[in-house]
Amino acid sequence: MKKWLGWLGLAATGVVGLVLVCAACVYGLSEARLRKNWEVKAATLAIPADSVSIARGDHLVHSLGGCAECHGEKLQGKKMIDEPVFARVSSINLTRGKGGVGALLTDADFVRALRNGVGPNGRALVIMPSRDYGNLSDADVAAIIAYLHTIPSVDNETSAPRLGPVARAMLVAGKLPFFDAEVIDHERPHVASVTPSVTAGYGAYLASVGCKGCHGPALAGGPIPGGPPDSPPAANLTPGGSLKNWTEQDFVNTIRTGVRPNKIPLNEAMPWKVFRNLTDDELAAVWMYLKTLPGTPTPGLQTASR
């Protein structure tokens, strides 16, 4: 009996040791990715100070970019994920108040964050949708930064992101798309400016910033990259999908109210409260663009929640 107990004790010790070794490996590998330095040179942009440009930046922040959705209505930063086993992530306070970075970041830092997903310390930013913001023109990026220079100070100290064991394991396994810096083409060119107009071309520009990050490059829907496991799939926005029987007015009303033509509310994963701030002309342009897409039937997504 003692011999068996001895063997069981050795086996248990071995299992515990193996678990500790695996945990150490996961921690080490994930930490190496978290601490990777990205040497990215930000483009030099002339930041305007005129009221028209600042108003444009204000509009982009509160209607298209989703900045206010993640950073708060006053861009003061807020808690986004609070699951210790998974992760604790808060967005940064972008103002000049206590705990904010508004007085610390240079214009180049803002450009690098928006377009490259890289912070001033050279590390990848967590849950920063720079793949989408990288589609913004030089003029619109400059307008956003111009607006950030004018926002009121808000005192709010937020904590640095902390990944728990589950998130670290997913990161090592390549199942945690938290870092856009890892997938961005940091050398891609950017257009100088895009003229707002009620055209499919301008609609394509708006969709590249506000829609494709969740609904996919072809806007055919599917699982949302980086979304929670219980998040509904993004809807198919092509003429062969969820909107195939909608009118332009149905589309506008849904974005404005968060309720689809069939009276079913949009899932909370859809940031319609941000997109409802788009102008009538902008929504018309997006609708025109969506109608130019090839119809892509996706069974199971025709009536997706998003």
ZADO-1210 file (C-alpha; in nm, 4 decimals, padded with zeros to 6 digits):
<atoms>
<atom x="00.0000" y="00.0000" z="00.0000" code="MET" pos="1"/>
<atom x="00.2783" y="00.2395" z="00.0915" code="LYS" pos="2"/>
<atom x="00.4447" y="00.1601" z="-00.2390" code="LYS" pos="3"/>
<atom x="00.1297" y="00.2536" z="-00.4284" code="TRP" pos="4"/>
<atom x="00.0919" y="00.5729" z="-00.2296" code="LEU" pos="5"/>
<atom x="00.4512" y="00.6531" z="-00.3115" code="GLY" pos="6"/>
<atom x="00.3889" y="00.6054" z="-00.6816" code="TRP" pos="7"/>
<atom x="00.0749" y="00.8182" z="-00.6652" code="LEU" pos="8"/>
<atom x="00.2659" y="01.0905" z="-00.4867" code="GLY" pos="9"/>
<atom x="00.5357" y="01.0876" z="-00.7542" code="LEU" pos="10"/>
<atom x="00.2736" y="01.0970" z="-01.0288" code="ALA" pos="11"/>
<atom x="00.0943" y="01.3877" z="-00.8648" code="ALA" pos="12"/>
<atom x="00.4231" y="01.5711" z="-00.8245" code="THR" pos="13"/>
<atom x="00.5004" y="01.5083" z="-01.1901" code="GLY" pos="14"/>
<atom x="00.1631" y="01.6405" z="-01.3022" code="VAL" pos="15"/>
<atom x="00.1986" y="01.9518" z="-01.0886" code="VAL" pos="16"/>
<atom x="00.5483" y="02.0046" z="-01.2219" code="GLY" pos="17"/>
<atom x="00.4289" y="01.9640" z="-01.5803" code="LEU" pos="18"/>
<atom x="00.1485" y="02.2160" z="-01.5221" code="VAL" pos="19"/>
<atom x="00.3941" y="02.4647" z="-01.3736" code="LEU" pos="20"/>
<atom x="00.6320" y="02.4197" z="-01.6665" code="VAL" pos="21"/>
<atom x="00.3495" y="02.4719" z="-01.9168" code="CYS" pos="22"/>
<atom x="00.2279" y="02.7791" z="-01.7271" code="ALA" pos="23"/>
<atom x="00.5791" y="02.9209" z="-01.7249" code="ALA" pos="24"/>
<atom x="00.6140" y="02.8609" z="-02.0988" code="CYS" pos="25"/>
<atom x="00.2812" y="03.0264" z="-02.1721" code="VAL" pos="26"/>
<atom x="00.3717" y="03.3235" z="-01.9564" code="TYR" pos="27"/>
<atom x="00.7157" y="03.3591" z="-02.1136" code="GLY" pos="28"/>
<atom x="00.5944" y="03.3309" z="-02.4719" code="LEU" pos="29"/>
<atom x="00.3010" y="03.5661" z="-02.4176" code="SER" pos="30"/>
<atom x="00.5191" y="03.8166" z="-02.2353" code="GLU" pos="31"/>
<atom x="00.7631" y="03.8164" z="-02.5256" code="ALA" pos="32"/>
<atom x="00.4808" y="03.9111" z="-02.7618" code="ARG" pos="33"/>
<atom x="00.3493" y="04.1752" z="-02.5260" code="LEU" pos="34"/>
<atom x="00.6919" y="04.3326" z="-02.4898" code="ARG" pos="35"/>
<atom x="00.7863" y="04.3172" z="-02.8576" code="LYS" pos="36"/>
<atom x="00.9125" y="04.6521" z="-02.9812" code="ASN" pos="37"/>
<atom x="00.7670" y="04.7814" z="-03.3071" code="TRP" pos="38"/>
<atom x="00.9958" y="05.0309" z="-03.4734" code="GLU" pos="39"/>
<atom x="00.7389" y="05.2239" z="-03.6723" code="VAL" pos="40"/>
<atom x="00.8043" y="05.5709" z="-03.8063" code="LYS" pos="41"/>
<atom x="00.4864" y="05.7760" z="-03.8070" code="ALA" pos="42"/>
<atom x="00.4055" y="05.9973" z="-04.1022" code="ALA" pos="43"/>
<atom x="00.4518" y="06.3678" z="-04.0440" code="THR" pos="44"/>
<atom x="00.1160" y="06.5384" z="-04.0816" code="LEU" pos="45"/>
<atom x="00.0359" y="06.9067" z="-04.0609" code="ALA" pos="46"/>
<atom x="-00.2247" y="06.9400" z="-03.7858" code="ILE" pos="47"/>
<atom x="-00.4729" y="07.2194" z="-03.8593" code="PRO" pos="48"/>
<atom x="-00.6276" y="07.4499" z="-03.6018" code="ALA" pos="49"/>
<atom x="-00.9208" y="07.5961" z="-03.7957" code="ASP" pos="50"/>
<atom x="-01.2777" y="07.5446" z="-03.6777" code="SER" pos="51"/>
<atom x="-01.3839" y="07.3479" z="-03.9864" code="VAL" pos="52"/>
<atom x="-01.1110" y="07.0870" z="-03.9401" code="SER" pos="53"/>
<atom x="-01.1792" y="07.0595" z="-03.5662" code="ILE" pos="54"/>
<atom x="-01.5501" y="07.0117" z="-03.6347" code="ALA" pos="55"/>
<atom x="-01.4633" y="06.7409" z="-03.8872" code="ARG" pos="56"/>
<atom x="-01.2498" y="06.5644" z="-03.6262" code="GLY" pos="57"/>
<atom x="-01.5287" y="06.5908" z="-03.3697" code="ASP" pos="58"/>
<atom x="-01.7713" y="06.4346" z="-03.6177" code="HIS" pos="59"/>
<atom x="-01.5367" y="06.1467" z="-03.7020" code="LEU" pos="60"/>
<atom x="-01.4666" y="06.0710" z="-03.3363" code="VAL" pos="61"/>
<atom x="-01.8352" y="06.0559" z="-03.2450" code="HIS" pos="62"/>
<atom x="-01.9856" y="05.8998" z="-03.5567" code="SER" pos="63"/>
<atom x="-01.7470" y="05.6804" z="-03.7504" code="LEU" pos="64"/>
<atom x="-01.4236" y="05.5992" z="-03.5743" code="GLY" pos="65"/>
<atom x="-01.5797" y="05.4539" z="-03.2636" code="GLY" pos="66"/>
<atom x="-01.3358" y="05.6521" z="-03.0464" code="CYS" pos="67"/>
<atom x="-01.6112" y="05.7648" z="-02.8099" code="ALA" pos="68"/>
<atom x="-01.7524" y="05.4129" z="-02.7908" code="GLU" pos="69"/>
<atom x="-01.4312" y="05.2747" z="-02.6406" code="CYS" pos="70"/>
<atom x="-01.2804" y="05.5799" z="-02.4715" code="HIS" pos="71"/>
<atom x="-01.6047" y="05.7259" z="-02.3380" code="GLY" pos="72"/>
<atom x="-01.8184" y="06.0185" z="-02.4535" code="GLU" pos="73"/>
<atom x="-01.5644" y="06.2669" z="-02.3116" code="LYS" pos="74"/>
<atom x="-01.2701" y="06.0460" z="-02.4172" code="LEU" pos="75"/>
<atom x="-01.1833" y="06.0078" z="-02.0504" code="GLN" pos="76"/>
<atom x="-01.1163" y="05.6346" z="-02.0743" code="GLY" pos="77"/>
<atom x="-01.3246" y="05.3569" z="-01.9281" code="LYS" pos="78"/>
<atom x="-01.3190" y="04.9929" z="-01.8234" code="LYS" pos="79"/>
<atom x="-01.3737" y="04.7612" z="-02.1190" code="MET" pos="80"/>
<atom x="-01.3003" y="04.4103" z="-01.9871" code="ILE" pos="81"/>
<atom x="-01.2963" y="04.3108" z="-01.6210" code="ASP" pos="82"/>
<atom x="-01.2564" y="03.9336" z="-01.6090" code="GLU" pos="83"/>
<atom x="-00.9433" y="03.8571" z="-01.4007" code="PRO" pos="84"/>
<atom x="-00.9007" y="03.5050" z="-01.5375" code="VAL" pos="85"/>
<atom x="-00.9261" y="03.6394" z="-01.8922" code="PHE" pos="86"/>
<atom x="-00.8144" y="04.0027" z="-01.8915" code="ALA" pos="87"/>
<atom x="-00.8564" y="04.3448" z="-01.7393" code="ARG" pos="88"/>
<atom x="-00.8486" y="04.6134" z="-02.0043" code="VAL" pos="89"/>
<atom x="-00.9305" y="04.9829" z="-01.9753" code="SER" pos="90"/>
<atom x="-00.9131" y="05.2370" z="-02.2554" code="SER" pos="91"/>
<atom x="-00.6758" y="05.5301" z="-02.2159" code="ILE" pos="92"/>
<atom x="-00.7809" y="05.8738" z="-02.0947" code="ASN" pos="93"/>
<atom x="-00.7083" y="06.0880" z="-02.4012" code="LEU" pos="94"/>
<atom x="-00.7636" y="06.4218" z="-02.2274" code="THR" pos="95"/>
<atom x="-00.5107" y="06.6426" z="-02.0471" code="ARG" pos="96"/>
<atom x="-00.6659" y="06.5739" z="-01.7088" code="GLY" pos="97"/>
<atom x="-00.5137" y="06.3710" z="-01.4258" code="LYS" pos="98"/>
<atom x="-00.4389" y="06.0231" z="-01.5541" code="GLY" pos="99"/>
<atom x="-00.4703" y="06.1394" z="-01.9158" code="GLY" pos="100"/>
<atom x="-00.2153" y="06.1323" z="-02.1968" code="VAL" pos="101"/>
<atom x="-00.3331" y="06.4357" z="-02.3911" code="GLY" pos="102"/>
<atom x="-00.0449" y="06.6498" z="-02.2683" code="ALA" pos="103"/>
<atom x="00.2108" y="06.3713" z="-02.3022" code="LEU" pos="104"/>
<atom x="00.1597" y="06.2409" z="-02.6548" code="LEU" pos="105"/>
<atom x="00.3023" y="06.4142" z="-02.9581" code="THR" pos="106"/>
<atom x="00.1177" y="06.4424" z="-03.2871" code="ASP" pos="107"/>
<atom x="00.3405" y="06.1655" z="-03.4196" code="ALA" pos="108"/>
<atom x="00.2365" y="05.9462" z="-03.1241" code="ASP" pos="109"/>
<atom x="-00.1299" y="05.9959" z="-03.2133" code="PHE" pos="110"/>
<atom x="-00.0638" y="05.9162" z="-03.5802" code="VAL" pos="111"/>
<atom x="00.1269" y="05.6010" z="-03.4842" code="ARG" pos="112"/>
<atom x="-00.1504" y="05.4877" z="-03.2508" code="ALA" pos="113"/>
<atom x="-00.4255" y="05.5484" z="-03.5054" code="LEU" pos="114"/>
<atom x="-00.2537" y="05.4008" z="-03.8086" code="ARG" pos="115"/>
<atom x="-00.0122" y="05.1460" z="-03.6672" code="ASN" pos="116"/>
<atom x="-00.1628" y="05.0368" z="-03.3372" code="GLY" pos="117"/>
<atom x="00.1660" y="05.1143" z="-03.1614" code="VAL" pos="118"/>
<atom x="00.2121" y="05.3180" z="-02.8443" code="GLY" pos="119"/>
<atom x="00.4859" y="05.5726" z="-02.7704" code="PRO" pos="120"/>
<atom x="00.6850" y="05.2983" z="-02.5943" code="ASN" pos="121"/>
<atom x="00.6975" y="05.0978" z="-02.9178" code="GLY" pos="122"/>
<atom x="00.4651" y="04.8221" z="-02.7965" code="ARG" pos="123"/>
<atom x="00.1452" y="04.7089" z="-02.9622" code="ALA" pos="124"/>
<atom x="-00.1693" y="04.8706" z="-02.8263" code="LEU" pos="125"/>
<atom x="-00.4418" y="04.6407" z="-02.6942" code="VAL" pos="126"/>
<atom x="-00.7772" y="04.6379" z="-02.8783" code="ILE" pos="127"/>
<atom x="-00.6876" y="04.9402" z="-03.0906" code="MET" pos="128"/>
<atom x="-00.8675" y="04.9004" z="-03.4291" code="PRO" pos="129"/>
<atom x="-00.5866" y="05.0466" z="-03.6347" code="SER" pos="130"/>
<atom x="-00.6603" y="04.8150" z="-03.9268" code="ARG" pos="131"/>
<atom x="-00.9744" y="05.0247" z="-03.9708" code="ASP" pos="132"/>
<atom x="-00.8257" y="05.3624" z="-03.8810" code="TYR" pos="133"/>
<atom x="-00.5410" y="05.2949" z="-04.1215" code="GLY" pos="134"/>
<atom x="-00.7936" y="05.3526" z="-04.3995" code="ASN" pos="135"/>
<atom x="-00.8444" y="05.7144" z="-04.2931" code="LEU" pos="136"/>
<atom x="-00.6990" y="05.9811" z="-04.5183" code="SER" pos="137"/>
<atom x="-00.4175" y="06.2087" z="-04.4033" code="ASP" pos="138"/>
<atom x="-00.6631" y="06.4962" z="-04.3778" code="ALA" pos="139"/>
<atom x="-00.9058" y="06.3034" z="-04.1598" code="ASP" pos="140"/>
<atom x="-00.6337" y="06.1721" z="-03.9280" code="VAL" pos="141"/>
<atom x="-00.5070" y="06.5289" z="-03.8912" code="ALA" pos="142"/>
<atom x="-00.8620" y="06.6517" z="-03.8210" code="ALA" pos="143"/>
<atom x="-00.9071" y="06.3928" z="-03.5444" code="ILE" pos="144"/>
<atom x="-00.5800" y="06.4986" z="-03.3813" code="ILE" pos="145"/>
<atom x="-00.6802" y="06.8636" z="-03.4156" code="ALA" pos="146"/>
<atom x="-01.0020" y="06.7862" z="-03.2295" code="TYR" pos="147"/>
<atom x="-00.8168" y="06.5922" z="-02.9576" code="LEU" pos="148"/>
<atom x="-00.6121" y="06.9047" z="-02.8902" code="HIS" pos="149"/>
<atom x="-00.9312" y="07.0904" z="-02.7986" code="THR" pos="150"/>
<atom x="-01.1199" y="06.8464" z="-02.5748" code="ILE" pos="151"/>
<atom x="-01.1766" y="06.9458" z="-02.2093" code="PRO" pos="152"/>
<atom x="-00.9611" y="06.7887" z="-01.9404" code="SER" pos="153"/>
<atom x="-01.1154" y="06.5063" z="-01.7408" code="VAL" pos="154"/>
<atom x="-00.9495" y="06.3563" z="-01.4331" code="ASP" pos="155"/>
<atom x="-00.9636" y="05.9778" z="-01.4632" code="ASN" pos="156"/>
<atom x="-00.6805" y="05.7374" z="-01.3936" code="GLU" pos="157"/>
<atom x="-00.7064" y="05.4077" z="-01.5785" code="THR" pos="158"/>
<atom x="-00.4887" y="05.1011" z="-01.5282" code="SER" pos="159"/>
<atom x="-00.2636" y="04.9375" z="-01.7834" code="ALA" pos="160"/>
<atom x="-00.4011" y="04.6245" z="-01.9547" code="PRO" pos="161"/>
<atom x="-00.3393" y="04.2971" z="-01.7720" code="ARG" pos="162"/>
<atom x="-00.3881" y="03.9635" z="-01.9430" code="LEU" pos="163"/>
<atom x="-00.4941" y="03.6700" z="-01.7288" code="GLY" pos="164"/>
<atom x="-00.3955" y="03.3054" z="-01.7851" code="PRO" pos="165"/>
<atom x="-00.6772" y="03.2353" z="-02.0299" code="VAL" pos="166"/>
<atom x="-00.5959" y="03.5346" z="-02.2499" code="ALA" pos="167"/>
<atom x="-00.2243" y="03.4529" z="-02.2374" code="ARG" pos="168"/>
<atom x="-00.2898" y="03.0936" z="-02.3445" code="ALA" pos="169"/>
<atom x="-00.5105" y="03.2160" z="-02.6294" code="MET" pos="170"/>
<atom x="-00.2434" y="03.4664" z="-02.7299" code="LEU" pos="171"/>
<atom x="00.0199" y="03.1939" z="-02.7537" code="VAL" pos="172"/>
<atom x="-00.2223" y="02.9746" z="-02.9491" code="ALA" pos="173"/>
<atom x="-00.2889" y="03.2550" z="-03.1962" code="GLY" pos="174"/>
<atom x="-00.6534" y="03.2837" z="-03.0926" code="LYS" pos="175"/>
<atom x="-00.6484" y="03.6328" z="-02.9427" code="LEU" pos="176"/>
<atom x="-00.6555" y="03.9071" z="-03.2107" code="PRO" pos="177"/>
<atom x="-00.5987" y="04.1892" z="-02.9624" code="PHE" pos="178"/>
<atom x="-00.3054" y="04.3485" z="-03.1415" code="PHE" pos="179"/>
<atom x="-00.3641" y="04.5065" z="-03.4813" code="ASP" pos="180"/>
<atom x="00.0031" y="04.6042" z="-03.4951" code="ALA" pos="181"/>
<atom x="00.0820" y="04.2396" z="-03.5694" code="GLU" pos="182"/>
<atom x="-00.1264" y="04.2266" z="-03.8877" code="VAL" pos="183"/>
<atom x="-00.1016" y="04.5768" z="-04.0319" code="ILE" pos="184"/>
<atom x="00.1054" y="04.6559" z="-04.3387" code="ASP" pos="185"/>
<atom x="00.3004" y="04.9375" z="-04.1773" code="HIS" pos="186"/>
<atom x="00.4402" y="05.0502" z="-04.5113" code="GLU" pos="187"/>
<atom x="00.1142" y="05.0887" z="-04.7014" code="ARG" pos="188"/>
<atom x="00.0459" y="05.4291" z="-04.8586" code="PRO" pos="189"/>
<atom x="-00.2404" y="05.6536" z="-04.7519" code="HIS" pos="190"/>
<atom x="-00.4525" y="05.8932" z="-04.9525" code="VAL" pos="191"/>
<atom x="-00.4085" y="06.2612" z="-04.8817" code="ALA" pos="192"/>
<atom x="-00.7797" y="06.3408" z="-04.8628" code="SER" pos="193"/>
<atom x="-01.1236" y="06.2156" z="-04.9595" code="VAL" pos="194"/>
<atom x="-01.3976" y="06.4569" z="-05.0613" code="THR" pos="195"/>
<atom x="-01.7307" y="06.3883" z="-04.8863" code="PRO" pos="196"/>
<atom x="-02.0055" y="06.3236" z="-05.1419" code="SER" pos="197"/>
<atom x="-02.3194" y="06.1175" z="-05.1900" code="VAL" pos="198"/>
<atom x="-02.1452" y="05.8548" z="-05.3988" code="THR" pos="199"/>
<atom x="-02.0675" y="05.4852" z="-05.3744" code="ALA" pos="200"/>
<atom x="-01.6998" y="05.5753" z="-05.3726" code="GLY" pos="201"/>
<atom x="-01.7320" y="05.7842" z="-05.0581" code="TYR" pos="202"/>
<atom x="-01.9555" y="05.5150" z="-04.9097" code="GLY" pos="203"/>
<atom x="-01.6758" y="05.2641" z="-04.9690" code="ALA" pos="204"/>
<atom x="-01.4375" y="05.4925" z="-04.7795" code="TYR" pos="205"/>
<atom x="-01.6742" y="05.5210" z="-04.4822" code="LEU" pos="206"/>
<atom x="-01.7381" y="05.1461" z="-04.4798" code="ALA" pos="207"/>
<atom x="-01.3650" y="05.0710" z="-04.4828" code="SER" pos="208"/>
<atom x="-01.3326" y="05.2585" z="-04.1544" code="VAL" pos="209"/>
<atom x="-01.6604" y="05.1798" z="-03.9805" code="GLY" pos="210"/>
<atom x="-01.7913" y="04.8467" z="-04.1137" code="CYS" pos="211"/>
<atom x="-01.5279" y="04.6075" z="-04.2435" code="LYS" pos="212"/>
<atom x="-01.3572" y="04.5502" z="-03.9106" code="GLY" pos="213"/>
<atom x="-01.6585" y="04.3483" z="-03.7924" code="CYS" pos="214"/>
<atom x="-01.8452" y="04.2533" z="-04.1099" code="HIS" pos="215"/>
<atom x="-01.5332" y="04.1402" z="-04.2985" code="GLY" pos="216"/>
<atom x="-01.3445" y="04.2705" z="-04.6048" code="PRO" pos="217"/>
<atom x="-01.6309" y="04.1655" z="-04.8362" code="ALA" pos="218"/>
<atom x="-01.8968" y="04.2719" z="-04.5802" code="LEU" pos="219"/>
<atom x="-02.0377" y="03.9184" z="-04.6010" code="ALA" pos="220"/>
<atom x="-02.0536" y="03.8822" z="-04.2218" code="GLY" pos="221"/>
<atom x="-01.9473" y="03.6004" z="-03.9943" code="GLY" pos="222"/>
<atom x="-01.7724" y="03.5724" z="-03.6575" code="PRO" pos="223"/>
<atom x="-01.6454" y="03.9077" z="-03.5318" code="ILE" pos="224"/>
<atom x="-01.2633" y="03.9091" z="-03.5033" code="PRO" pos="225"/>
<atom x="-01.1681" y="03.9429" z="-03.1388" code="GLY" pos="226"/>
<atom x="-01.5297" y="03.9369" z="-03.0265" code="GLY" pos="227"/>
<atom x="-01.6442" y="03.7513" z="-02.7131" code="PRO" pos="228"/>
<atom x="-01.7301" y="03.3815" z="-02.7648" code="PRO" pos="229"/>
<atom x="-02.0993" y="03.4546" z="-02.7093" code="ASP" pos="230"/>
<atom x="-02.1040" y="03.7470" z="-02.9518" code="SER" pos="231"/>
<atom x="-02.3479" y="03.7013" z="-03.2435" code="PRO" pos="232"/>
<atom x="-02.2056" y="03.6834" z="-03.5958" code="PRO" pos="233"/>
<atom x="-02.1859" y="04.0035" z="-03.7949" code="ALA" pos="234"/>
<atom x="-02.4616" y="04.0256" z="-04.0535" code="ALA" pos="235"/>
<atom x="-02.4100" y="03.9793" z="-04.4255" code="ASN" pos="236"/>
<atom x="-02.4444" y="04.3312" z="-04.5665" code="LEU" pos="237"/>
<atom x="-02.4219" y="04.2325" z="-04.9328" code="THR" pos="238"/>
<atom x="-02.7289" y="04.2230" z="-05.1600" code="PRO" pos="239"/>
<atom x="-02.7378" y="03.8469" z="-05.1024" code="GLY" pos="240"/>
<atom x="-02.7597" y="03.8768" z="-04.7267" code="GLY" pos="241"/>
<atom x="-02.9513" y="04.0398" z="-04.4456" code="SER" pos="242"/>
<atom x="-03.0308" y="04.3599" z="-04.6366" code="LEU" pos="243"/>
<atom x="-03.1502" y="04.2015" z="-04.9610" code="LYS" pos="244"/>
<atom x="-03.5123" y="04.3045" z="-04.9082" code="ASN" pos="245"/>
<atom x="-03.4407" y="04.6384" z="-04.7370" code="TRP" pos="246"/>
<atom x="-03.4932" y="04.9824" z="-04.8829" code="THR" pos="247"/>
<atom x="-03.2606" y="05.2750" z="-04.8255" code="GLU" pos="248"/>
<atom x="-03.5086" y="05.4128" z="-04.5742" code="GLN" pos="249"/>
<atom x="-03.5100" y="05.0791" z="-04.3896" code="ASP" pos="250"/>
<atom x="-03.1325" y="05.1020" z="-04.3646" code="PHE" pos="251"/>
<atom x="-03.1361" y="05.4613" z="-04.2407" code="VAL" pos="252"/>
<atom x="-03.4133" y="05.3958" z="-03.9884" code="ASN" pos="253"/>
<atom x="-03.2301" y="05.0915" z="-03.8515" code="THR" pos="254"/>
<atom x="-02.9083" y="05.2860" z="-03.7984" code="ILE" pos="255"/>
<atom x="-03.0948" y="05.5768" z="-03.6423" code="ARG" pos="256"/>
<atom x="-03.3147" y="05.3708" z="-03.4067" code="THR" pos="257"/>
<atom x="-03.1347" y="05.0396" z="-03.3527" code="GLY" pos="258"/>
<atom x="-03.4471" y="04.8507" z="-03.4616" code="VAL" pos="259"/>
<atom x="-03.4691" y="04.6537" z="-03.7860" code="ARG" pos="260"/>
<atom x="-03.7693" y="04.6648" z="-04.0224" code="PRO" pos="261"/>
<atom x="-03.8995" y="04.3403" z="-03.8686" code="ASN" pos="262"/>
<atom x="-03.9120" y="04.5226" z="-03.5313" code="LYS" pos="263"/>
<atom x="-03.6279" y="04.3127" z="-03.3861" code="ILE" pos="264"/>
<atom x="-03.3662" y="04.5293" z="-03.2097" code="PRO" pos="265"/>
<atom x="-03.0070" y="04.5127" z="-03.3198" code="LEU" pos="266"/>
<atom x="-02.7797" y="04.3219" z="-03.0869" code="ASN" pos="267"/>
<atom x="-02.5851" y="04.5392" z="-02.8431" code="GLU" pos="268"/>
<atom x="-02.2656" y="04.4320" z="-03.0192" code="ALA" pos="269"/>
<atom x="-02.3651" y="04.6614" z="-03.3047" code="MET" pos="270"/>
<atom x="-02.2511" y="05.0179" z="-03.2201" code="PRO" pos="271"/>
<atom x="-02.5502" y="05.1804" z="-03.3881" code="TRP" pos="272"/>
<atom x="-02.5556" y="05.4527" z="-03.1222" code="LYS" pos="273"/>
<atom x="-02.2271" y="05.5717" z="-03.2722" code="VAL" pos="274"/>
<atom x="-02.3223" y="05.5311" z="-03.6382" code="PHE" pos="275"/>
<atom x="-02.6551" y="05.7080" z="-03.5904" code="ARG" pos="276"/>
<atom x="-02.4496" y="06.0280" z="-03.5725" code="ASN" pos="277"/>
<atom x="-02.3565" y="05.9918" z="-03.9394" code="LEU" pos="278"/>
<atom x="-02.5274" y="06.2479" z="-04.1606" code="THR" pos="279"/>
<atom x="-02.8081" y="06.1602" z="-04.3993" code="ASP" pos="280"/>
<atom x="-02.5674" y="06.2086" z="-04.6903" code="ASP" pos="281"/>
<atom x="-02.3114" y="05.9750" z="-04.5343" code="GLU" pos="282"/>
<atom x="-02.5681" y="05.7020" z="-04.4749" code="LEU" pos="283"/>
<atom x="-02.6941" y="05.7462" z="-04.8305" code="ALA" pos="284"/>
<atom x="-02.3373" y="05.7043" z="-04.9586" code="ALA" pos="285"/>
<atom x="-02.2860" y="05.3886" z="-04.7540" code="VAL" pos="286"/>
<atom x="-02.6143" y="05.2465" z="-04.8847" code="TRP" pos="287"/>
<atom x="-02.5118" y="05.3230" z="-05.2429" code="MET" pos="288"/>
<atom x="-02.1849" y="05.1382" z="-05.1850" code="TYR" pos="289"/>
<atom x="-02.3552" y="04.8357" z="-05.0288" code="LEU" pos="290"/>
<atom x="-02.5782" y="04.8045" z="-05.3355" code="LYS" pos="291"/>
<atom x="-02.2693" y="04.7763" z="-05.5587" code="THR" pos="292"/>
<atom x="-02.1353" y="04.4716" z="-05.3757" code="LEU" pos="293"/>
<atom x="-02.1702" y="04.1270" z="-05.5304" code="PRO" pos="294"/>
<atom x="-02.4432" y="03.9299" z="-05.3558" code="GLY" pos="295"/>
<atom x="-02.2873" y="03.6708" z="-05.1287" code="THR" pos="296"/>
<atom x="-02.5391" y="03.4232" z="-04.9836" code="PRO" pos="297"/>
<atom x="-02.4369" y="03.3026" z="-04.6391" code="THR" pos="298"/>
<atom x="-02.6889" y="03.0545" z="-04.4982" code="PRO" pos="299"/>
<atom x="-02.7436" y="03.1111" z="-04.1285" code="GLY" pos="300"/>
<atom x="-02.6426" y="03.4762" z="-04.1422" code="LEU" pos="301"/>
<atom x="-02.9366" y="03.6158" z="-04.3377" code="GLN" pos="302"/>
<atom x="-03.1102" y="03.7210" z="-04.0176" code="THR" pos="303"/>
<atom x="-02.8037" y="03.7577" z="-03.8005" code="ALA" pos="304"/>
<atom x="-02.8417" y="03.9725" z="-03.4923" code="SER" pos="305"/>
<atom x="-02.5895" y="04.2187" z="-03.6228" code="ARG" pos="306"/>
</atoms>
